[in-house]
């Protein structure tokens, strides 16, 4: 066991110790750490398929990445002028 599956097991054990107020932020950090360590977002989705907090964190991560790509694209267009 490794990667997203191990992270899921750790998350399942620790989430009860994280207040509901902080749980979304903790899930965001978990997703960022997994992606920063070269785990595929689809593997992460599959491992956490039943966890709505993680699903929301994944959606947020994807949305942020799309915005970053759009900002990079807009910046490159501005350089052409």
N, C-alpha and C positions, 0 to 999 in steps of 0.2 A: 504494500500500500504506500502511496506517495502522492505528492501534488495535491490536486483538488480533493481527492478522496480523504487524504489525511487531514486537510484543512477542514473538510466537512465534519469529520469526527471531532476535531478540536473545537470547532464552532459549536457543535451540538452540546459538548460538555460545558463550555464556558458561557454560552449565551444566557443561561439562567442567572449568572452572576453579574451580568451587565444590565443596568437599569433600562427600562423601556425607552426612556428619554435618550439614552446614549447608544442604544442598539443600532440605529440606522447609521450613525457615524462610524461605529465599530465595523459594521458590514462594509461600508465604503472603503475603509482602510484595508480590510481583508482582501477585497477584490483588487485594490491597487497593488498590494503586495504580491498577490498571485500573478497578476499581469506583468508587473515589473520583473518577476522572476521567470518570464517567458512561458507561462501557462496559457494555453489557448482559451479564449473566452467561451467557446462552445463546449470545451471539456469542463469548464467551471460551471456553466449552465446545467450540463448533464448531471454533475455531481450534486448540485444543490437544487434539483428540480422541484422539490416539495417545500422549499423555504421561501416564503414571500418577502422576508426582509432582505435576503440575498438577491432575490429576483429584482427587487426595486433598486438595489445597489448596482446590479449589473446594468439595468436600464439606464440609470443615471450615468454610469461610466461610459456606456456607448454614446449617450447623448453628448456628454462632455467631449469625447473624442471627435465626434462629427462636427461639433462647433469649432474645435481646434483646427481641423482640416479646412473648414470654411474660412476661418480667420487667416490661415496660411495662404490659402488661395487668393483671398482678397488682398493680402499684403503683396503677393507676387504681381498681381494685376496693377497695383499702384506703382510698383517699381518701373513698369514699362513706360510710364509717362514722363 
